[in-house]
Amino acid sequence: MKLIESESASAISFSKRKKTLFQDAKKLATRNGDEVGVMLFSPGGKPFSYGYTSIKEIIDKFLKVKLEQRDHAEGKSVGFEAFEDLRKELQELNEKERRRILMYKIMHHYKRISI
């Protein structure tokens, strides 16, 4: 394997591989009854996630277990802190995306009314 240098080829490859990865995650979850969560960031920085049951529930469960483990050990691990930061960033990006979609719907609806 090697790095895809072309931005358009990279975006196409990401899209195809994301679809396959999410399909495989769904198969794993449905066949085995496992809880599966996948988080990806596109080359442009856009977040994508798949979760069975839901990505939020899986992250919350993961963090709860990690917090319990931390209570028994001394201090936070660097990996846990990085994961917690990513979770917060994903929440912020999802909130921004929801606001952007809402503004689009409001503006789109307003244009239809005024025409």
Rosetta blueprint (number, residue, H / E / L):
1 M L
2 K L
3 L L
4 I L
5 E L
6 S L
7 E H
8 S H
9 A H
10 S H
11 A H
12 I H
13 S H
14 F H
15 S H
16 K H
17 R H
18 K H
19 K H
20 T H
21 L H
22 F H
23 Q H
24 D H
25 A H
26 K H
27 K H
28 L H
29 A H
30 T H
31 R H
32 N H
33 G L
34 D L
35 E L
36 V E
37 G E
38 V E
39 M E
40 L E
41 F E
42 S L
43 P L
44 G L
45 G L
46 K L
47 P E
48 F E
49 S E
50 Y E
51 G E
52 Y E
53 T L
54 S L
55 I H
56 K H
57 E H
58 I H
59 I H
60 D H
61 K H
62 F H
63 L H
64 K H
65 V H
66 K H
67 L H
68 E H
69 Q H
70 R H
71 D H
72 H H
73 A L
74 E L
75 G L
76 K L
77 S L
78 V H
79 G H
80 F H
81 E H
82 A H
83 F H
84 E H
85 D H
86 L H
87 R H
88 K H
89 E H
90 L H
91 Q H
92 E H
93 L H
94 N H
95 E H
96 K H
97 E H
98 R H
99 R H
100 R H
101 I H
102 L H
103 M H
104 Y H
105 K H
106 I H
107 M H
108 H H
109 H H
110 Y H
111 K H
112 R H
113 I H
114 S H
115 I L
